Amino acid sequence: MAKGFGRVKRRRENLETSMDRLSVLDTLIPWNIFGKSLAQLETKERKSRAGRKPIDRLQLFKSISFFP
């Protein structure tokens, strides 16, 4: 195992045992309801395939919904 992977594994185990707030919210909120609504939004057509790929709308919604 590489040097960094052990730290990631320990960090994940610590988060799972401490039941961090985001994990609890992820289990309580029915995200699939929001996903259906977000999928109906218009998308801006990309001019080329260069650059960063668009962020999944549901992931973006999850990330900004927890911060005021």
PDB file of N, H, CA, C and O in Angstrom:
ATOM      1  N   MET A   1       0.842  -1.171   0.000  1.00  0.00           N
ATOM      2  CA  MET A   1       0.000   0.000   0.000  1.00  0.00           C
ATOM      3  C   MET A   1       0.887   1.234   0.000  1.00  0.00           C
ATOM      4  O   MET A   1       1.885   1.296   0.719  1.00  0.00           O
ATOM      5  N   ALA A   2       0.521   2.195  -0.797  1.00  0.00           N
ATOM      6  H   ALA A   2      -0.289   2.145  -1.380  1.00  0.00           H
ATOM      7  CA  ALA A   2       1.283   3.434  -0.887  1.00  0.00           C
ATOM      8  C   ALA A   2       1.156   4.222   0.409  1.00  0.00           C
ATOM      9  O   ALA A   2       0.237   4.003   1.198  1.00  0.00           O
ATOM     10  N   LYS A   3       2.077   5.129   0.613  1.00  0.00           N
ATOM     11  H   LYS A   3       2.824   5.308  -0.028  1.00  0.00           H
ATOM     12  CA  LYS A   3       2.141   5.884   1.855  1.00  0.00           C
ATOM     13  C   LYS A   3       0.872   6.687   2.141  1.00  0.00           C
ATOM     14  O   LYS A   3       0.427   6.718   3.288  1.00  0.00           O
ATOM     15  N   GLY A   4       0.282   7.329   1.154  1.00  0.00           N
ATOM     16  H   GLY A   4       0.644   7.303   0.222  1.00  0.00           H
ATOM     17  CA  GLY A   4      -0.867   8.199   1.362  1.00  0.00           C
ATOM     18  C   GLY A   4      -2.192   7.471   1.537  1.00  0.00           C
ATOM     19  O   GLY A   4      -3.117   8.012   2.143  1.00  0.00           O
ATOM     20  N   PHE A   5      -2.297   6.246   1.012  1.00  0.00           N
ATOM     21  H   PHE A   5      -1.546   5.806   0.519  1.00  0.00           H
ATOM     22  CA  PHE A   5      -3.572   5.550   1.058  1.00  0.00           C
ATOM     23  C   PHE A   5      -3.976   5.163   2.475  1.00  0.00           C
ATOM     24  O   PHE A   5      -5.169   5.121   2.776  1.00  0.00           O
ATOM     25  N   GLY A   6      -3.036   4.885   3.338  1.00  0.00           N
ATOM     26  H   GLY A   6      -2.067   4.919   3.094  1.00  0.00           H
ATOM     27  CA  GLY A   6      -3.350   4.541   4.718  1.00  0.00           C
ATOM     28  C   GLY A   6      -3.990   5.710   5.442  1.00  0.00           C
ATOM     29  O   GLY A   6      -4.915   5.531   6.235  1.00  0.00           O
ATOM     30  N   ARG A   7      -3.495   6.903   5.167  1.00  0.00           N
ATOM     31  H   ARG A   7      -2.744   7.048   4.523  1.00  0.00           H
ATOM     32  CA  ARG A   7      -4.063   8.094   5.803  1.00  0.00           C
ATOM     33  C   ARG A   7      -5.491   8.347   5.341  1.00  0.00           C
ATOM     34  O   ARG A   7      -6.348   8.733   6.136  1.00  0.00           O
ATOM     35  N   VAL A   8      -5.742   8.131   4.062  1.00  0.00           N
ATOM     36  H   VAL A   8      -5.045   7.818   3.416  1.00  0.00           H
ATOM     37  CA  VAL A   8      -7.091   8.328   3.530  1.00  0.00           C
ATOM     38  C   VAL A   8      -8.038   7.320   4.161  1.00  0.00           C
ATOM     39  O   VAL A   8      -9.158   7.664   4.541  1.00  0.00           O
ATOM     40  N   LYS A   9      -7.590   6.086   4.272  1.00  0.00           N
ATOM     41  H   LYS A   9      -6.681   5.807   3.963  1.00  0.00           H
ATOM     42  CA  LYS A   9      -8.424   5.040   4.857  1.00  0.00           C
ATOM     43  C   LYS A   9      -8.734   5.356   6.321  1.00  0.00           C
ATOM     44  O   LYS A   9      -9.879   5.225   6.755  1.00  0.00           O
ATOM     45  N   ARG A  10      -7.721   5.770   7.081  1.00  0.00           N
ATOM     46  H   ARG A  10      -6.792   5.877   6.728  1.00  0.00           H
ATOM     47  CA  ARG A  10      -7.950   6.121   8.491  1.00  0.00           C
ATOM     48  C   ARG A  10      -8.875   7.314   8.632  1.00  0.00           C
ATOM     49  O   ARG A  10      -9.722   7.347   9.525  1.00  0.00           O
ATOM     50  N   ARG A  11      -8.715   8.303   7.743  1.00  0.00           N
ATOM     51  H   ARG A  11      -8.027   8.275   7.017  1.00  0.00           H
ATOM     52  CA  ARG A  11      -9.575   9.487   7.793  1.00  0.00           C
ATOM     53  C   ARG A  11     -11.032   9.106   7.533  1.00  0.00           C
ATOM     54  O   ARG A  11     -11.936   9.578   8.223  1.00  0.00           O
ATOM     55  N   ARG A  12     -11.252   8.250   6.538  1.00  0.00           N
ATOM     56  H   ARG A  12     -10.518   7.867   5.978  1.00  0.00           H
ATOM     57  CA  ARG A  12     -12.611   7.802   6.223  1.00  0.00           C
ATOM     58  C   ARG A  12     -13.201   7.012   7.391  1.00  0.00           C
ATOM     59  O   ARG A  12     -14.370   7.198   7.732  1.00  0.00           O
ATOM     60  N   GLU A  13     -12.418   6.143   8.002  1.00  0.00           N
ATOM     61  H   GLU A  13     -11.469   5.992   7.726  1.00  0.00           H
ATOM     62  CA  GLU A  13     -12.911   5.376   9.146  1.00  0.00           C
ATOM     63  C   GLU A  13     -13.266   6.292  10.312  1.00  0.00           C
ATOM     64  O   GLU A  13     -14.276   6.082  10.984  1.00  0.00           O
ATOM     65  N   ASN A  14     -12.437   7.309  10.555  1.00  0.00           N
ATOM     66  H   ASN A  14     -11.617   7.480  10.009  1.00  0.00           H
ATOM     67  CA  ASN A  14     -12.734   8.247  11.635  1.00  0.00           C
ATOM     68  C   ASN A  14     -14.015   9.019  11.374  1.00  0.00           C
ATOM     69  O   ASN A  14     -14.807   9.234  12.292  1.00  0.00           O
ATOM     70  N   LEU A  15     -14.229   9.440  10.132  1.00  0.00           N
ATOM     71  H   LEU A  15     -13.586   9.266   9.386  1.00  0.00           H
ATOM     72  CA  LEU A  15     -15.453  10.160   9.787  1.00  0.00           C
ATOM     73  C   LEU A  15     -16.687   9.276   9.943  1.00  0.00           C
ATOM     74  O   LEU A  15     -17.723   9.724  10.433  1.00  0.00           O
ATOM     75  N   GLU A  16     -16.568   8.019   9.522  1.00  0.00           N
ATOM     76  H   GLU A  16     -15.726   7.655   9.124  1.00  0.00           H
ATOM     77  CA  GLU A  16     -17.704   7.112   9.630  1.00  0.00           C
ATOM     78  C   GLU A  16     -18.041   6.795  11.079  1.00  0.00           C
ATOM     79  O   GLU A  16     -19.214   6.648  11.419  1.00  0.00           O
ATOM     80  N   THR A  17     -17.042   6.688  11.930  1.00  0.00           N
ATOM     81  H   THR A  17     -16.088   6.808  11.653  1.00  0.00           H
ATOM     82  CA  THR A  17     -17.320   6.385  13.330  1.00  0.00           C
ATOM     83  C   THR A  17     -17.845   7.601  14.079  1.00  0.00           C
ATOM     84  O   THR A  17     -18.620   7.454  15.024  1.00  0.00           O
ATOM     85  N   SER A  18     -17.438   8.796  13.674  1.00  0.00           N
ATOM     86  H   SER A  18     -16.809   8.915  12.906  1.00  0.00           H
ATOM     87  CA  SER A  18     -17.895   9.995  14.370  1.00  0.00           C
ATOM     88  C   SER A  18     -19.240  10.489  13.853  1.00  0.00           C
ATOM     89  O   SER A  18     -19.814  11.422  14.415  1.00  0.00           O
ATOM     90  N   MET A  19     -19.755   9.866  12.772  1.00  0.00           N
ATOM     91  H   MET A  19     -19.288   9.108  12.315  1.00  0.00           H
ATOM     92  CA  MET A  19     -21.041  10.259  12.187  1.00  0.00           C
ATOM     93  C   MET A  19     -21.062  11.757  11.916  1.00  0.00           C
ATOM     94  O   MET A  19     -21.850  12.494  12.510  1.00  0.00           O
ATOM     95  N   ASP A  20     -20.206  12.196  11.027  1.00  0.00           N
ATOM     96  H   ASP A  20     -19.566  11.598  10.544  1.00  0.00           H
ATOM     97  CA  ASP A  20     -20.118  13.615  10.717  1.00  0.00           C
ATOM     98  C   ASP A  20     -21.449  14.137  10.171  1.00  0.00           C
ATOM     99  O   ASP A  20     -22.270  13.361   9.681  1.00  0.00           O
ATOM    100  N   ARG A  21     -21.649  15.396  10.252  1.00  0.00           N
ATOM    101  H   ARG A  21     -20.983  16.026  10.650  1.00  0.00           H
ATOM    102  CA  ARG A  21     -22.916  16.052   9.939  1.00  0.00           C
ATOM    103  C   ARG A  21     -23.337  15.835   8.489  1.00  0.00           C
ATOM    104  O   ARG A  21     -24.521  15.628   8.221  1.00  0.00           O
ATOM    105  N   LEU A  22     -22.411  15.877   7.566  1.00  0.00           N
ATOM    106  H   LEU A  22     -21.450  16.044   7.784  1.00  0.00           H
ATOM    107  CA  LEU A  22     -22.763  15.715   6.157  1.00  0.00           C
ATOM    108  C   LEU A  22     -23.246  14.300   5.851  1.00  0.00           C
ATOM    109  O   LEU A  22     -24.141  14.121   5.025  1.00  0.00           O
ATOM    110  N   SER A  23     -22.672  13.305   6.498  1.00  0.00           N
ATOM    111  H   SER A  23     -21.945  13.450   7.169  1.00  0.00           H
ATOM    112  CA  SER A  23     -23.130  11.929   6.293  1.00  0.00           C
ATOM    113  C   SER A  23     -24.557  11.750   6.802  1.00  0.00           C
ATOM    114  O   SER A  23     -25.374  11.076   6.174  1.00  0.00           O
ATOM    115  N   VAL A  24     -24.842  12.359   7.942  1.00  0.00           N
ATOM    116  H   VAL A  24     -24.178  12.906   8.452  1.00  0.00           H
ATOM    117  CA  VAL A  24     -26.189  12.257   8.505  1.00  0.00           C
ATOM    118  C   VAL A  24     -27.190  12.945   7.583  1.00  0.00           C
ATOM    119  O   VAL A  24     -28.258  12.397   7.309  1.00  0.00           O
ATOM    120  N   LEU A  25     -26.854  14.141   7.103  1.00  0.00           N
ATOM    121  H   LEU A  25     -25.986  14.586   7.325  1.00  0.00           H
ATOM    122  CA  LEU A  25     -27.752  14.857   6.201  1.00  0.00           C
ATOM    123  C   LEU A  25     -27.947  14.114   4.892  1.00  0.00           C
ATOM    124  O   LEU A  25     -29.036  14.135   4.319  1.00  0.00           O
ATOM    125  N   ASP A  26     -26.905  13.463   4.419  1.00  0.00           N
ATOM    126  H   ASP A  26     -26.020  13.446   4.884  1.00  0.00           H
ATOM    127  CA  ASP A  26     -27.001  12.722   3.172  1.00  0.00           C
ATOM    128  C   ASP A  26     -27.996  11.571   3.297  1.00  0.00           C
ATOM    129  O   ASP A  26     -28.682  11.240   2.329  1.00  0.00           O
ATOM    130  N   THR A  27     -28.082  10.966   4.461  1.00  0.00           N
ATOM    131  H   THR A  27     -27.525  11.234   5.247  1.00  0.00           H
ATOM    132  CA  THR A  27     -29.040   9.882   4.653  1.00  0.00           C
ATOM    133  C   THR A  27     -30.453  10.398   4.908  1.00  0.00           C
ATOM    134  O   THR A  27     -31.423   9.702   4.608  1.00  0.00           O
ATOM    135  N   LEU A  28     -30.586  11.604   5.454  1.00  0.00           N
ATOM    136  H   LEU A  28     -29.798  12.170   5.698  1.00  0.00           H
ATOM    137  CA  LEU A  28     -31.904  12.140   5.784  1.00  0.00           C
ATOM    138  C   LEU A  28     -32.618  12.801   4.606  1.00  0.00           C
ATOM    139  O   LEU A  28     -33.847  12.763   4.529  1.00  0.00           O
ATOM    140  N   ILE A  29     -31.870  13.400   3.696  1.00  0.00           N
ATOM    141  H   ILE A  29     -30.872  13.431   3.759  1.00  0.00           H
ATOM    142  CA  ILE A  29     -32.470  14.173   2.604  1.00  0.00           C
ATOM    143  C   ILE A  29     -32.654  13.281   1.380  1.00  0.00           C
ATOM    144  O   ILE A  29     -31.707  12.627   0.944  1.00  0.00           O
ATOM    145  N   PRO A  30     -33.871  13.249   0.818  1.00  0.00           N
ATOM    146  CA  PRO A  30     -34.100  12.449  -0.406  1.00  0.00           C
ATOM    147  C   PRO A  30     -33.612  13.209  -1.644  1.00  0.00           C
ATOM    148  O   PRO A  30     -34.392  13.901  -2.299  1.00  0.00           O
ATOM    149  N   TRP A  31     -32.329  13.079  -1.958  1.00  0.00           N
ATOM    150  H   TRP A  31     -31.696  12.517  -1.426  1.00  0.00           H
ATOM    151  CA  TRP A  31     -31.704  13.854  -3.024  1.00  0.00           C
ATOM    152  C   TRP A  31     -32.291  13.567  -4.393  1.00  0.00           C
ATOM    153  O   TRP A  31     -32.264  14.441  -5.259  1.00  0.00           O
ATOM    154  N   ASN A  32     -32.821  12.370  -4.618  1.00  0.00           N
ATOM    155  H   ASN A  32     -32.843  11.660  -3.914  1.00  0.00           H
ATOM    156  CA  ASN A  32     -33.336  12.027  -5.942  1.00  0.00           C
ATOM    157  C   ASN A  32     -34.513  12.913  -6.346  1.00  0.00           C
ATOM    158  O   ASN A  32     -34.751  13.101  -7.539  1.00  0.00           O
ATOM    159  N   ILE A  33     -35.245  13.456  -5.391  1.00  0.00           N
ATOM    160  H   ILE A  33     -35.051  13.303  -4.422  1.00  0.00           H
ATOM    161  CA  ILE A  33     -36.334  14.386  -5.700  1.00  0.00           C
ATOM    162  C   ILE A  33     -35.767  15.650  -6.357  1.00  0.00           C
ATOM    163  O   ILE A  33     -36.320  16.147  -7.338  1.00  0.00           O
ATOM    164  N   PHE A  34     -34.688  16.153  -5.822  1.00  0.00           N
ATOM    165  H   PHE A  34     -34.238  15.750  -5.025  1.00  0.00           H
ATOM    166  CA  PHE A  34     -34.066  17.350  -6.390  1.00  0.00           C
ATOM    167  C   PHE A  34     -33.424  17.057  -7.738  1.00  0.00           C
ATOM    168  O   PHE A  34     -33.410  17.917  -8.619  1.00  0.00           O
ATOM    169  N   GLY A  35     -32.897  15.861  -7.905  1.00  0.00           N
ATOM    170  H   GLY A  35     -32.908  15.163  -7.190  1.00  0.00           H
ATOM    171  CA  GLY A  35     -32.249  15.492  -9.158  1.00  0.00           C
ATOM    172  C   GLY A  35     -33.201  15.546 -10.335  1.00  0.00           C
ATOM    173  O   GLY A  35     -32.817  15.971 -11.424  1.00  0.00           O
ATOM    174  N   LYS A  36     -34.434  15.122 -10.133  1.00  0.00           N
ATOM    175  H   LYS A  36     -34.747  14.777  -9.248  1.00  0.00           H
ATOM    176  CA  LYS A  36     -35.425  15.161 -11.209  1.00  0.00           C
ATOM    177  C   LYS A  36     -35.724  16.604 -11.611  1.00  0.00           C
ATOM    178  O   LYS A  36     -35.848  16.903 -12.799  1.00  0.00           O
ATOM    179  N   SER A  37     -35.839  17.487 -10.641  1.00  0.00           N
ATOM    180  H   SER A  37     -35.739  17.244  -9.676  1.00  0.00           H
ATOM    181  CA  SER A  37     -36.112  18.897 -10.937  1.00  0.00           C
ATOM    182  C   SER A  37     -34.918  19.563 -11.613  1.00  0.00           C
ATOM    183  O   SER A  37     -35.087  20.350 -12.544  1.00  0.00           O
ATOM    184  N   LEU A  38     -33.729  19.250 -11.151  1.00  0.00           N
ATOM    185  H   LEU A  38     -33.592  18.611 -10.394  1.00  0.00           H
ATOM    186  CA  LEU A  38     -32.525  19.854 -11.724  1.00  0.00           C
ATOM    187  C   LEU A  38     -32.287  19.376 -13.158  1.00  0.00           C
ATOM    188  O   LEU A  38     -31.726  20.112 -13.970  1.00  0.00           O
ATOM    189  N   ALA A  39     -32.701  18.171 -13.466  1.00  0.00           N
ATOM    190  H   ALA A  39     -33.157  17.574 -12.806  1.00  0.00           H
ATOM    191  CA  ALA A  39     -32.505  17.639 -14.814  1.00  0.00           C
ATOM    192  C   ALA A  39     -33.363  18.368 -15.837  1.00  0.00           C
ATOM    193  O   ALA A  39     -33.060  18.340 -17.030  1.00  0.00           O
ATOM    194  N   GLN A  40     -34.419  19.014 -15.390  1.00  0.00           N
ATOM    195  H   GLN A  40     -34.664  19.037 -14.421  1.00  0.00           H
ATOM    196  CA  GLN A  40     -35.307  19.726 -16.300  1.00  0.00           C
ATOM    197  C   GLN A  40     -34.769  21.096 -16.705  1.00  0.00           C
ATOM    198  O   GLN A  40     -35.284  21.694 -17.650  1.00  0.00           O
ATOM    199  N   LEU A  41     -33.763  21.602 -16.030  1.00  0.00           N
ATOM    200  H   LEU A  41     -33.344  21.116 -15.262  1.00  0.00           H
ATOM    201  CA  LEU A  41     -33.195  22.906 -16.356  1.00  0.00           C
ATOM    202  C   LEU A  41     -32.490  22.861 -17.704  1.00  0.00           C
ATOM    203  O   LEU A  41     -31.951  21.828 -18.101  1.00  0.00           O
ATOM    204  N   GLU A  42     -32.501  23.986 -18.397  1.00  0.00           N
ATOM    205  H   GLU A  42     -32.939  24.825 -18.074  1.00  0.00           H
ATOM    206  CA  GLU A  42     -31.839  24.057 -19.692  1.00  0.00           C
ATOM    207  C   GLU A  42     -30.326  23.991 -19.508  1.00  0.00           C
ATOM    208  O   GLU A  42     -29.780  24.508 -18.534  1.00  0.00           O
ATOM    209  N   THR A  43     -29.677  23.355 -20.446  1.00  0.00           N
ATOM    210  H   THR A  43     -30.121  22.935 -21.237  1.00  0.00           H
ATOM    211  CA  THR A  43     -28.216  23.296 -20.413  1.00  0.00           C
ATOM    212  C   THR A  43     -27.650  24.184 -21.503  1.00  0.00           C
ATOM    213  O   THR A  43     -28.219  24.298 -22.588  1.00  0.00           O
ATOM    214  N   LYS A  44     -26.534  24.806 -21.205  1.00  0.00           N
ATOM    215  H   LYS A  44     -26.072  24.713 -20.323  1.00  0.00           H
ATOM    216  CA  LYS A  44     -25.848  25.642 -22.185  1.00  0.00           C
ATOM    217  C   LYS A  44     -24.977  24.729 -23.038  1.00  0.00           C
ATOM    218  O   LYS A  44     -24.153  23.977 -22.517  1.00  0.00           O
ATOM    219  N   GLU A  45     -25.165  24.799 -24.335  1.00  0.00           N
ATOM    220  H   GLU A  45     -25.835  25.410 -24.758  1.00  0.00           H
ATOM    221  CA  GLU A  45     -24.414  23.933 -25.229  1.00  0.00           C
ATOM    222  C   GLU A  45     -22.941  24.324 -25.236  1.00  0.00           C
ATOM    223  O   GLU A  45     -22.600  25.503 -25.322  1.00  0.00           O
ATOM    224  N   ARG A  46     -22.084  23.331 -25.147  1.00  0.00           N
ATOM    225  H   ARG A  46     -22.361  22.372 -25.078  1.00  0.00           H
ATOM    226  CA  ARG A  46     -20.651  23.570 -25.161  1.00  0.00           C
ATOM    227  C   ARG A  46     -20.175  23.821 -26.576  1.00  0.00           C
ATOM    228  O   ARG A  46     -20.615  23.155 -27.513  1.00  0.00           O
ATOM    229  N   LYS A  47     -19.275  24.781 -26.734  1.00  0.00           N
ATOM    230  H   LYS A  47     -18.918  25.323 -25.973  1.00  0.00           H
ATOM    231  CA  LYS A  47     -18.751  25.119 -28.053  1.00  0.00           C
ATOM    232  C   LYS A  47     -17.719  24.101 -28.519  1.00  0.00           C
ATOM    233  O   LYS A  47     -17.593  23.837 -29.715  1.00  0.00           O
ATOM    234  N   SER A  48     -16.985  23.534 -27.571  1.00  0.00           N
ATOM    235  H   SER A  48     -17.088  23.749 -26.600  1.00  0.00           H
ATOM    236  CA  SER A  48     -15.996  22.513 -27.925  1.00  0.00           C
ATOM    237  C   SER A  48     -15.842  21.571 -26.730  1.00  0.00           C
ATOM    238  O   SER A  48     -16.403  21.808 -25.661  1.00  0.00           O
ATOM    239  N   ARG A  49     -15.091  20.526 -26.926  1.00  0.00           N
ATOM    240  H   ARG A  49     -14.635  20.334 -27.795  1.00  0.00           H
ATOM    241  CA  ARG A  49     -14.889  19.546 -25.860  1.00  0.00           C
ATOM    242  C   ARG A  49     -13.687  19.906 -24.980  1.00  0.00           C
ATOM    243  O   ARG A  49     -13.341  19.160 -24.064  1.00  0.00           O
ATOM    244  N   ALA A  50     -13.067  21.024 -25.254  1.00  0.00           N
ATOM    245  H   ALA A  50     -13.348  21.630 -25.998  1.00  0.00           H
ATOM    246  CA  ALA A  50     -11.897  21.445 -24.483  1.00  0.00           C
ATOM    247  C   ALA A  50     -12.331  21.949 -23.112  1.00  0.00           C
ATOM    248  O   ALA A  50     -13.477  22.353 -22.917  1.00  0.00           O
ATOM    249  N   GLY A  51     -11.410  21.919 -22.182  1.00  0.00           N
ATOM    250  H   GLY A  51     -10.479  21.590 -22.340  1.00  0.00           H
ATOM    251  CA  GLY A  51     -11.679  22.460 -20.862  1.00  0.00           C
ATOM    252  C   GLY A  51     -12.313  21.454 -19.915  1.00  0.00           C
ATOM    253  O   GLY A  51     -12.429  20.265 -20.213  1.00  0.00           O
ATOM    254  N   ARG A  52     -12.711  21.965 -18.785  1.00  0.00           N
ATOM    255  H   ARG A  52     -12.616  22.930 -18.542  1.00  0.00           H
ATOM    256  CA  ARG A  52     -13.277  21.146 -17.735  1.00  0.00           C
ATOM    257  C   ARG A  52     -14.671  20.659 -18.126  1.00  0.00           C
ATOM    258  O   ARG A  52     -15.448  21.378 -18.754  1.00  0.00           O
ATOM    259  N   LYS A  53     -14.962  19.430 -17.738  1.00  0.00           N
ATOM    260  H   LYS A  53     -14.330  18.846 -17.227  1.00  0.00           H
ATOM    261  CA  LYS A  53     -16.290  18.885 -17.981  1.00  0.00           C
ATOM    262  C   LYS A  53     -17.267  19.547 -17.008  1.00  0.00           C
ATOM    263  O   LYS A  53     -16.878  19.938 -15.908  1.00  0.00           O
ATOM    264  N   PRO A  54     -18.533  19.674 -17.409  1.00  0.00           N
ATOM    265  CA  PRO A  54     -19.497  20.300 -16.503  1.00  0.00           C
ATOM    266  C   PRO A  54     -19.707  19.467 -15.241  1.00  0.00           C
ATOM    267  O   PRO A  54     -19.652  18.238 -15.275  1.00  0.00           O
ATOM    268  N   ILE A  55     -19.942  20.147 -14.152  1.00  0.00           N
ATOM    269  H   ILE A  55     -19.986  21.146 -14.125  1.00  0.00           H
ATOM    270  CA  ILE A  55     -20.169  19.487 -12.874  1.00  0.00           C
ATOM    271  C   ILE A  55     -21.591  18.952 -12.855  1.00  0.00           C
ATOM    272  O   ILE A  55     -22.519  19.606 -13.331  1.00  0.00           O
ATOM    273  N   ASP A  56     -21.751  17.767 -12.305  1.00  0.00           N
ATOM    274  H   ASP A  56     -20.997  17.236 -11.918  1.00  0.00           H
ATOM    275  CA  ASP A  56     -23.082  17.188 -12.166  1.00  0.00           C
ATOM    276  C   ASP A  56     -23.955  18.132 -11.346  1.00  0.00           C
ATOM    277  O   ASP A  56     -23.538  18.603 -10.288  1.00  0.00           O
ATOM    278  N   ARG A  57     -25.154  18.405 -11.827  1.00  0.00           N
ATOM    279  H   ARG A  57     -25.493  18.022 -12.687  1.00  0.00           H
ATOM    280  CA  ARG A  57     -26.022  19.392 -11.190  1.00  0.00           C
ATOM    281  C   ARG A  57     -26.403  19.000  -9.774  1.00  0.00           C
ATOM    282  O   ARG A  57     -26.461  19.846  -8.882  1.00  0.00           O
ATOM    283  N   LEU A  58     -26.663  17.715  -9.568  1.00  0.00           N
ATOM    284  H   LEU A  58     -26.616  17.028 -10.293  1.00  0.00           H
ATOM    285  CA  LEU A  58     -27.044  17.281  -8.227  1.00  0.00           C
ATOM    286  C   LEU A  58     -25.874  17.451  -7.255  1.00  0.00           C
ATOM    287  O   LEU A  58     -26.077  17.871  -6.115  1.00  0.00           O
ATOM    288  N   GLN A  59     -24.661  17.133  -7.689  1.00  0.00           N
ATOM    289  H   GLN A  59     -24.496  16.793  -8.614  1.00  0.00           H
ATOM    290  CA  GLN A  59     -23.487  17.315  -6.833  1.00  0.00           C
ATOM    291  C   GLN A  59     -23.278  18.785  -6.511  1.00  0.00           C
ATOM    292  O   GLN A  59     -22.949  19.134  -5.377  1.00  0.00           O
ATOM    293  N   LEU A  60     -23.465  19.642  -7.493  1.00  0.00           N
ATOM    294  H   LEU A  60     -23.732  19.359  -8.414  1.00  0.00           H
ATOM    295  CA  LEU A  60     -23.320  21.076  -7.273  1.00  0.00           C
ATOM    296  C   LEU A  60     -24.383  21.576  -6.301  1.00  0.00           C
ATOM    297  O   LEU A  60     -24.086  22.378  -5.416  1.00  0.00           O
ATOM    298  N   PHE A  61     -25.604  21.114  -6.459  1.00  0.00           N
ATOM    299  H   PHE A  61     -25.846  20.463  -7.178  1.00  0.00           H
ATOM    300  CA  PHE A  61     -26.693  21.505  -5.568  1.00  0.00           C
ATOM    301  C   PHE A  61     -26.409  21.055  -4.139  1.00  0.00           C
ATOM    302  O   PHE A  61     -26.642  21.805  -3.191  1.00  0.00           O
ATOM    303  N   LYS A  62     -25.913  19.845  -3.985  1.00  0.00           N
ATOM    304  H   LYS A  62     -25.723  19.236  -4.754  1.00  0.00           H
ATOM    305  CA  LYS A  62     -25.573  19.352  -2.644  1.00  0.00           C
ATOM    306  C   LYS A  62     -24.498  20.222  -2.005  1.00  0.00           C
ATOM    307  O   LYS A  62     -24.581  20.546  -0.821  1.00  0.00           O
ATOM    308  N   SER A  63     -23.491  20.598  -2.785  1.00  0.00           N
ATOM    309  H   SER A  63     -23.423  20.335  -3.748  1.00  0.00           H
ATOM    310  CA  SER A  63     -22.372  21.354  -2.221  1.00  0.00           C
ATOM    311  C   SER A  63     -22.760  22.766  -1.811  1.00  0.00           C
ATOM    312  O   SER A  63     -22.237  23.279  -0.822  1.00  0.00           O
ATOM    313  N   ILE A  64     -23.670  23.412  -2.550  1.00  0.00           N
ATOM    314  H   ILE A  64     -24.095  22.995  -3.354  1.00  0.00           H
ATOM    315  CA  ILE A  64     -24.031  24.781  -2.194  1.00  0.00           C
ATOM    316  C   ILE A  64     -25.223  24.855  -1.251  1.00  0.00           C
ATOM    317  O   ILE A  64     -25.488  25.916  -0.686  1.00  0.00           O
ATOM    318  N   SER A  65     -25.948  23.754  -1.068  1.00  0.00           N
ATOM    319  H   SER A  65     -25.732  22.892  -1.527  1.00  0.00           H
ATOM    320  CA  SER A  65     -27.130  23.802  -0.204  1.00  0.00           C
ATOM    321  C   SER A  65     -26.767  23.808   1.283  1.00  0.00           C
ATOM    322  O   SER A  65     -27.609  24.157   2.112  1.00  0.00           O
ATOM    323  N   PHE A  66     -25.552  23.435   1.637  1.00  0.00           N
ATOM    324  H   PHE A  66     -24.868  23.152   0.964  1.00  0.00           H
ATOM    325  CA  PHE A  66     -25.166  23.388   3.046  1.00  0.00           C
ATOM    326  C   PHE A  66     -24.501  24.663   3.520  1.00  0.00           C
ATOM    327  O   PHE A  66     -24.214  24.801   4.709  1.00  0.00           O
ATOM    328  N   PHE A  67     -24.251  25.597   2.620  1.00  0.00           N
ATOM    329  H   PHE A  67     -24.485  25.485   1.654  1.00  0.00           H
ATOM    330  CA  PHE A  67     -23.572  26.822   3.013  1.00  0.00           C
ATOM    331  C   PHE A  67     -24.470  28.027   2.747  1.00  0.00           C
ATOM    332  O   PHE A  67     -24.968  28.191   1.633  1.00  0.00           O
ATOM    333  N   PRO A  68     -24.681  28.870   3.754  1.00  0.00           N
ATOM    334  CA  PRO A  68     -25.569  30.037   3.580  1.00  0.00           C
ATOM    335  C   PRO A  68     -24.956  31.095   2.689  1.00  0.00           C
ATOM    336  O   PRO A  68     -25.574  32.131   2.446  1.00  0.00           O
TER     337      PRO A  68
END
